[in-house]
Amino acid sequence: MNVEHEINLLVEEIRRLGTKNADGQVSVKFGVLFADEKCANLFEALVGTLKAAKRRKIVTYQGELLLQGVHDNVDIMLLQD
């Protein structure tokens, strides 16, 4: 699959599942994104797509690698709207 296409889908899903903070930025918990059925069907490698989006400065989150369970409460922040 095309990486750009996957990142665009990721941005849509973050907007769908996330909430806006006081600064107007949208964020979602990794656990919410990972557990969502639609995301599970859309993304073969959610963590890889997140890493690619982070490298392109489209999203940000703490740490390098996110793992289910361990990092469920990590916020993924959308940097571009």
N, C-alpha and C positions, 0 to 999 in steps of 0.2 A: 504494500500500500504506500501511497504517496505521503511523505512525512508532513508536508504543508497541509494536506487535506486532513490528516489525523489531528494536527494541532488546531485547525479550525473547528473540528468536531469537539475537541477538548474544551475550547473556549466557550462554545455553545452550551456544553454540559455544565461547566462551572457557573455560567450565568443562570442556567435552569435550577441548579441545586443550591447555589450560594446565596449569601445575603450581603447587602451593602453595609459597610461600616460608616462611621461618622465622616470620613474623608471621601465617601462616595465610591470607594473601591470594593469590588466584589471578592468575597473569599468563601471557601468551602473547606471543610475538614477532609483530610485524606480518607478517613474511614467511611464517610458518607459517599464520596466519589467511588471508592473501591467496592462498596456494598451495593451500589445502585445497579439494578438489573439491566437497565438500558446501557449503562456504561460497560458492564460486563460483556454484553453482546457486541458493542461497538468496537471496543479496544482489545486487540489481542495481547498487547503489551502496554498496559496503562502506565507503568513506571517508566518505561522507555520513552513514551510520548511526553510524559511530564518532564523528563530530563532534557529532551530535545526542545521543549517549550521554554524551559528555564535557561538553556544556553542561548536561545534567541531573545531572551529578556521579555517574554510574553507573560510568564508567571514567575512567582518567586515563592520559596519555602525554605525552611531551615533544614540543613543537612544536605547530603549528596544523594543518598538512596533511601527511599521510603519503603517500609515493609508493613504488610498487613498485621494488625494487632499492636505491634510495637509503636507505630507512628500514626495510629488512627486519629489522634487529636492534633496533629500538625495542620496548621492553616496553609492552604494554597491560595495565594493572593494573585488576582488577575491584574497585571500592570498596564495592559493596553485595553482600551474599550472600543 
